[in-house]
Amino acid sequence: MPGGRGLRSRFIGLDVQAARPCAFAVLDRQGRSVEAGWIDPRAELRSALDTLLDRHPDAAVGIDAPRVPLRAPRPWYWSGSRWRARLPSERGAGRHCEVVIKAHGIANPQWTPLAGSAPEWMKVGFRLFELLAARVDVYEVFPSASYTLLQWDPSTRVQMSFEGFRPGPKDMLDSVVAAATVREFDVGRGASVGGGDGLGEIVLPRPLPHPIAGVLRWPGGSGRRKRAARPAR
């Protein structure tokens, strides 16, 4: 569904890691770099996040990680033209939003598993969502999908500082793109996809160029179709 709140002056992107610090980047409404740095997930996360948000209380945050783990194996698989029931041989990993991304060919998701099987970096992401949601609007983003959707679009520009890039240039670049994605969504140029399974949506900087109607609707247990995405709140 289309985004568009137009309320924020700061946008924070977080690239999630477990064995090394998480990169963060802060952009203003014009896409200019405000600050960038690193948060160590092995230290006290709550304190570090509170310190960051105290500097930017009007921020919206985009996190490059799944919002929540699966509650149960995914019951439905997209076959390319229709939904079908999961086969006994299939693990059932992945959420609706990830299926939508994969079906449209804009990125290859790392399928979210049950909580007990989640890798450490996903567990860090779950914790970040939990902590940040108490203070700010926080969105799940997928920079790989953002790169695809923006590759032929010269209208989205950011002014980056190289502050903080040395420890991990790709991590920091992804955090900048995460922040830019939330900015595009906030001003109404983006969209959210998924959410029919109740396990979160992925925010994109642009709507899907050629939406596949079937995969955007999650099959319900009674045969009714649930909405694939909701407007940002």
C-alpha positions in Angstrom: 0.0 0.0 0.0 1.2 3.6 -0.6 3.0 5.4 2.2 2.9 9.0 3.0 2.8 10.5 6.5 5.0 13.5 5.8 5.6 14.1 9.5 9.3 13.4 10.2 12.4 15.5 9.9 14.9 12.7 10.6 15.3 9.2 9.2 17.5 6.6 10.7 18.6 3.4 8.9 20.1 0.4 10.8 22.0 -2.4 9.2 21.9 -5.4 11.5 24.8 -7.6 12.5 25.5 -9.8 15.5 29.2 -10.6 15.6 30.2 -7.0 14.9 28.6 -3.6 15.5 25.4 -2.5 13.6 25.8 0.5 11.3 23.4 3.4 11.6 22.9 6.5 9.4 20.8 9.5 9.9 19.4 11.6 7.1 17.3 14.8 7.2 14.2 15.4 5.1 16.3 16.7 2.2 18.4 13.5 2.2 21.4 15.1 3.7 23.7 13.2 6.1 23.3 14.2 9.7 25.4 11.6 11.4 26.6 8.0 11.1 28.1 5.5 13.4 28.0 2.0 15.0 26.0 0.4 17.8 27.5 -2.8 19.3 24.7 -5.4 19.8 26.9 -7.2 22.4 26.7 -4.1 24.7 23.7 -2.5 26.3 21.4 -2.0 23.3 18.6 0.0 25.1 21.1 2.6 26.4 22.7 3.1 23.0 19.4 3.4 21.2 18.0 5.8 23.8 21.1 8.0 23.4 20.6 8.0 19.6 16.9 8.8 19.8 17.5 11.5 22.4 19.5 13.3 19.7 16.8 12.7 17.0 13.5 12.4 18.8 11.5 13.2 15.7 13.0 10.2 13.7 11.4 7.3 11.9 13.6 4.2 11.8 14.2 1.6 9.1 15.7 -1.7 10.1 17.3 -4.1 7.6 16.1 -7.3 9.4 12.9 -9.3 9.9 10.5 -7.8 12.4 9.4 -11.0 14.1 10.1 -14.8 13.7 7.5 -17.2 12.5 5.0 -18.5 15.0 4.5 -21.7 13.0 5.8 -23.1 9.7 4.4 -21.1 6.7 1.3 -23.0 5.5 1.2 -21.5 2.0 3.7 -21.4 -0.9 3.5 -19.3 -4.0 4.0 -21.5 -7.1 4.5 -18.7 -9.6 0.8 -18.3 -10.5 -1.1 -19.4 -7.5 -0.9 -20.3 -3.8 -0.7 -23.9 -2.8 -0.5 -25.7 0.6 3.0 -26.5 2.0 4.3 -30.0 1.2 5.5 -32.2 4.1 9.1 -32.0 2.7 9.1 -28.2 2.9 10.4 -26.3 6.0 7.8 -23.5 5.9 10.3 -20.7 6.4 9.5 -17.2 5.2 6.9 -14.6 5.8 4.3 -13.2 3.4 6.3 -10.0 2.8 9.4 -12.0 1.8 7.3 -14.1 -0.6 6.0 -11.0 -2.3 9.6 -9.6 -2.7 10.8 -12.9 -4.2 7.8 -13.4 -6.5 8.4 -10.0 -8.0 12.1 -10.7 -8.6 13.4 -7.6 -6.8 15.6 -9.3 -4.2 16.4 -12.7 -2.7 15.2 -12.8 0.9 16.8 -14.7 3.7 13.7 -16.6 4.8 12.7 -16.0 8.3 12.4 -19.2 10.4 10.8 -20.1 13.7 12.3 -18.2 16.7 14.4 -21.2 17.8 16.1 -21.5 14.4 16.8 -17.9 13.8 20.4 -16.9 13.3 21.9 -14.5 15.8 21.7 -11.4 13.5 17.9 -11.9 13.1 17.6 -12.2 16.9 19.4 -8.8 17.2 16.9 -7.5 14.7 13.9 -8.8 16.7 15.3 -7.0 19.8 15.9 -3.8 17.9 12.3 -3.7 16.7 11.0 -4.4 20.2 13.1 -1.7 21.8 12.5 1.0 19.2 8.8 0.5 18.8 8.2 1.9 22.2 9.6 5.3 21.2 9.3 5.8 17.4 7.7 4.6 14.2 9.9 1.7 13.1 9.7 0.0 9.7 11.3 -3.1 8.1 13.3 -2.3 5.0 15.2 -4.4 2.5 18.1 -2.4 0.9 18.6 -5.0 -1.8 15.1 -4.5 -3.0 15.5 -0.7 -2.7 18.6 -0.8 -5.0 16.5 -2.7 -7.6 13.6 -0.3 -7.5 15.8 2.8 -7.6 18.4 1.8 -10.1 16.7 3.6 -13.0 15.2 6.4 -11.0 17.4 9.6 -10.8 15.0 11.5 -8.6 16.1 9.9 -5.3 19.3 11.4 -4.2 21.1 11.6 -0.8 24.1 13.6 0.3 26.3 11.2 2.1 29.2 11.9 4.5 31.9 9.2 4.7 31.7 9.5 8.5 31.9 6.0 10.0 32.4 4.1 6.7 35.8 2.6 7.4 34.8 -0.3 9.7 32.3 -1.7 7.1 31.6 0.3 3.9 28.8 -2.0 2.6 27.1 -2.1 6.0 27.2 1.7 6.3 25.9 2.1 2.7 23.0 -0.3 3.5 22.1 1.8 6.5 22.1 5.0 4.4 19.8 3.2 1.9 17.6 2.0 4.8 17.2 5.6 6.0 16.5 6.9 2.4 13.9 4.2 1.9 12.0 5.3 5.0 12.2 8.9 3.9 10.7 8.0 0.5 7.9 6.1 2.2 7.3 9.0 4.6 6.8 11.5 1.8 4.5 9.3 -0.1 6.7 7.9 -2.9 7.0 4.4 -1.4 4.8 1.5 -0.6 4.6 -1.4 1.9 4.1 -5.1 0.9 3.1 -8.2 2.7 1.5 -8.4 6.2 -1.3 -10.8 5.3 0.1 -13.4 7.7 0.3 -10.8 10.5 4.1 -11.0 10.7 5.0 -7.6 9.3 5.4 -5.7 6.1 8.4 -4.6 4.1 8.6 -0.9 3.2 9.9 0.0 -0.3 11.0 3.3 -1.7 8.7 2.9 -4.7 5.6 0.8 -5.5 6.0 -2.5 -7.2 6.2 -1.6 -10.9 4.2 -4.6 -12.1 2.2 -6.0 -9.1 1.2 -9.6 -9.2 -2.3 -9.4 -7.7 -2.5 -13.0 -6.5 0.6 -13.1 -4.4 -0.3 -9.8 -2.8 -3.2 -11.5 -1.0 -2.6 -14.1 1.7 -4.9 -17.1 1.7 -7.1 -17.2 4.8 -8.0 -20.4 6.6 -11.7 -20.0 5.5 -10.8 -19.3 1.9 -11.1 -15.5 2.3 -8.2 -13.4 1.1 -6.5 -11.1 3.5 -5.1 -7.7 2.5 -1.4 -7.9 1.5 -0.5 -4.6 3.1 -1.8 -1.7 5.1 -1.2 2.0 5.0 1.5 3.3 7.3 0.2 4.4 10.7 
